[in-house]
Amino acid sequence: MKISRILHAGYVFESGATRIVFDPVFENPFSRNCHAYPDVRFDLAQVRALRPDAVFISHFHDDHCSLESLDLLDRATPIYLYCLFDELFAMIRELGFADVRPLALDAVVTVGAFEVIARRALEADVDSMFQIRAEGLNVLNVVDSWMDPETLELLKPYAPWDMVLWPFQTMREVDVIAPSRAERGPVVLPEEWPEQLRALAPRYVVPSSCQFRQEPWSWYNHALFPITYRQFAQAVREWLPAAQVVRLNPSVSVALSATALAPAAPLPWVLPVGEQDVDYEYDPDIVPPPTADIARHFAALTAEQAASVRAFCQGGLQARYEEMELPEDSYFATPCVWQLSVYDHEGAARHYRYRIHGDSIAPCGDEEAPTWMTEIPAAKLYAGLALGESLTSMYMRIDGAPADADIVDDPLIRTLFDNAFAAYQAAQLARIKARATPPL
């Protein structure tokens, strides 16, 4: 069985004449602000010439299901997708793929020499993991999900596994969105991992998923990803002395057999750039730069784009907020003043204040100091409104929120992301269709 890394959670599996692809990403950057780490480029002409026997997509997140990447593939390629929402299937079909099939948990899908089984992840309404069998070998691709305890019991009888692709990074989203809450002290790996990996008893462990950073100037590069390849490898060697940790950088391929793991010819269409054995450099004491400084890194909005941001702040936000139902235990269930500060490309801020009580929101003056403050660059607010950009790359900053308050109750987070399923893919599809439509 030949196993090759594309990028992030993307893999190519080959057995005999059968070739299947998992969570393909052929873009750098991808998901708008995920810059490949280590750096790579793609030979898109070769990608377009690929004829995989099937593509399997673990879940709908845009760093796993990218329509821009799928757009490069032959439309006869069968697409197997784990997703509970019909909208994404419809988008992929609208892209031109005729054979788009939902994945059912624990059901065997046979493609040539392979059997692929989608397994339940901890958040079963979001993502899945894959069991991949061929040539008497068993590989578990955990993608970037957390292991469900019932699934672990289901997978134990297959131990020892030949290989496990394990998501070795955690993400500290709350720490970068609300820095006042950032955890301090040494980085500790999740306490569940030793038990789970010992139960699977893999021969080979691949540190998988996370292979990206933000822009070179971004403070997130030292705050968002706390675990290094080095720390993970050392921990696995302590937990599983008989296992071998195998790093697969983009394009790297290995041949897995019942007795050995050997190097194989790399993917010719994934082109490594520069040093590949790079590692994360986490700094728990980093001081985040002001949002004004971050905003200066982004280009100015056009007049039309700036107008859409102002219209949202002056009316659209309130309308969206009042359409939603606030949780009873929310911080905003008690009357308070919320301030939204939007920074332009010169670092100048425009402040909007709102009095909020439960599901009601109204603009107010500056006679009362805000108790919850949210900052964001204007370029990123526009990207969230029009381009489907995800929360972790928007450089949103929350201050003043009490330690016991849930930051996802933030009014801007709720109005941008509640009921925003597949917004990124919808924006991608609109761009692809616009490119395909000749001008009048």
Summary of the structure (lengths in Angstrom):
residues: 440
radius of gyration: 22.8
end to end distance: 50.6
largest distance: 73.6
contacts: 1407
relative contact order: 0.13
helix: 29%
strand: 25%
